Amino acid sequence: MRRLLALLLLAAAPAAAQPADETAAYYVGRPILALAGHPDAVALLRQVSGGHQRALAAALRAPGPPIALADGRLLYAHACLPAGCAVDGVFFGFDMVSARLYLLLTRDGSLVLQVPPRRAPWPAALEAPVAAFGAAPRHLTFDSP
């Protein structure tokens, strides 16, 4: 299954070579799968996906709004399968400065993966984007702005 995720992430790489200084602007407006192909994000996704590689790979290929930027450093996007984000979807955020990953994965109506784990707060700048995802768990907290 790890090979499947790795192959899907490699397929996410754009046809044109990425610039050496991969700036946030390079990713803005692209599909969520492009963010999953970021060199620093690929390794993190492999580490955190556990037994959810197939669900994550499917969710990353689903439709959703393009990658956006918050606070000049937080790239984020979400994608949902036809049943909706609360049933099958992914929210994916990535801090370009600290290389920290923020991930929510829903499957069959349940939250199956949350990174960082349950008690760690998320950046305040991601609160509105997570709300737009529509499947945030009640226990999710955000830093004060």
C-alpha positions in Angstrom: 0.0 0.0 0.0 2.9 2.4 0.6 4.0 1.8 -2.9 0.5 2.8 -4.1 0.6 6.0 -2.1 4.2 6.7 -3.3 3.1 6.2 -6.9 0.1 8.4 -6.5 2.2 11.1 -5.0 4.8 10.8 -7.8 1.9 11.1 -10.3 0.9 14.3 -8.5 4.2 15.9 -9.6 3.6 18.5 -12.3 4.8 17.8 -15.8 7.0 20.9 -15.7 9.9 20.9 -13.2 9.3 22.6 -9.9 11.5 25.6 -9.2 14.4 25.0 -6.9 13.1 27.6 -4.4 9.6 26.2 -4.3 7.7 29.2 -3.0 4.1 29.1 -1.7 3.1 31.1 -4.8 4.1 28.1 -6.9 1.3 26.0 -5.3 -1.5 28.5 -5.0 -4.3 27.8 -7.5 -3.2 24.2 -8.2 -5.2 21.1 -7.1 -4.6 19.6 -3.7 -2.7 16.7 -5.3 0.1 19.1 -6.2 0.6 20.0 -2.5 0.8 16.3 -1.7 3.7 16.2 -4.1 5.7 18.8 -2.3 9.1 17.2 -1.5 8.8 17.9 2.3 5.2 16.8 2.4 5.7 13.4 0.7 7.8 12.0 3.5 5.4 13.3 6.1 2.4 11.8 4.4 4.1 8.4 4.3 4.8 8.6 8.0 1.3 9.7 9.1 -0.9 7.8 6.8 -0.6 4.4 8.6 -3.3 2.0 7.4 -5.2 4.8 5.5 -3.0 5.0 2.4 -5.8 4.0 0.0 -8.4 6.3 1.5 -5.9 9.2 1.6 -4.9 8.6 -2.0 -8.5 8.5 -3.2 -9.4 11.6 -1.2 -6.4 13.5 -2.7 -7.6 12.8 -6.2 -11.2 14.0 -5.4 -12.4 17.4 -6.5 -12.2 20.5 -4.3 -11.2 24.1 -4.3 -7.6 24.9 -5.4 -4.7 25.4 -3.0 -4.8 28.7 -1.1 -2.4 30.5 1.2 -3.0 31.9 4.7 -0.5 34.0 6.7 2.0 33.9 3.8 3.1 30.5 4.8 0.2 28.1 5.3 -0.9 26.3 2.1 -4.2 24.5 2.4 -6.9 22.8 0.4 -9.6 20.2 0.8 -11.1 17.6 -1.5 -14.2 15.5 -1.1 -15.6 12.4 -2.7 -19.2 12.6 -4.1 -20.8 11.7 -0.7 -19.3 14.9 0.8 -16.4 15.9 3.0 -18.1 14.7 6.2 -18.4 11.2 4.7 -15.2 10.9 2.6 -12.8 13.8 2.3 -9.4 15.3 3.2 -8.3 18.6 4.5 -4.6 19.2 3.9 -2.6 22.1 5.3 1.2 22.6 5.1 3.4 25.2 6.7 6.1 26.1 4.2 8.3 27.6 6.9 8.2 24.9 9.6 7.3 22.0 7.2 4.5 21.1 9.5 1.6 19.1 8.2 -2.1 19.6 9.1 -4.4 16.8 8.0 -8.0 15.6 8.5 -9.2 12.5 6.7 -12.8 11.3 6.9 -13.9 7.9 5.7 -17.3 6.4 5.8 -18.6 9.2 8.0 -15.8 9.0 10.6 -12.7 11.0 11.2 -10.0 8.3 10.7 -6.8 10.5 10.8 -5.9 13.8 12.4 -2.5 15.3 12.3 -1.4 16.8 14.6 -3.1 14.6 17.1 -6.2 15.4 19.1 -4.9 17.9 21.7 -2.5 19.9 19.6 -3.9 23.3 18.5 -3.9 24.2 14.8 -2.9 27.7 13.5 -5.7 30.3 13.8 -5.3 31.1 10.1 -6.7 27.6 9.3 -9.9 27.9 11.3 -12.0 29.4 8.5 -10.6 27.0 5.8 -11.3 24.0 8.1 -14.8 25.3 8.7 -15.3 25.4 4.9 -14.2 21.8 4.7 -17.2 21.1 6.8 -16.0 18.0 8.7 -13.9 19.4 11.5 -14.1 17.4 14.7 -15.6 19.2 17.8 -12.4 18.7 19.7 -10.3 20.6 17.2 -8.8 23.8 18.7 -7.0 26.7 17.1 -4.3 29.0 18.4 -5.4 32.5 19.4 -5.0 35.0 16.6 
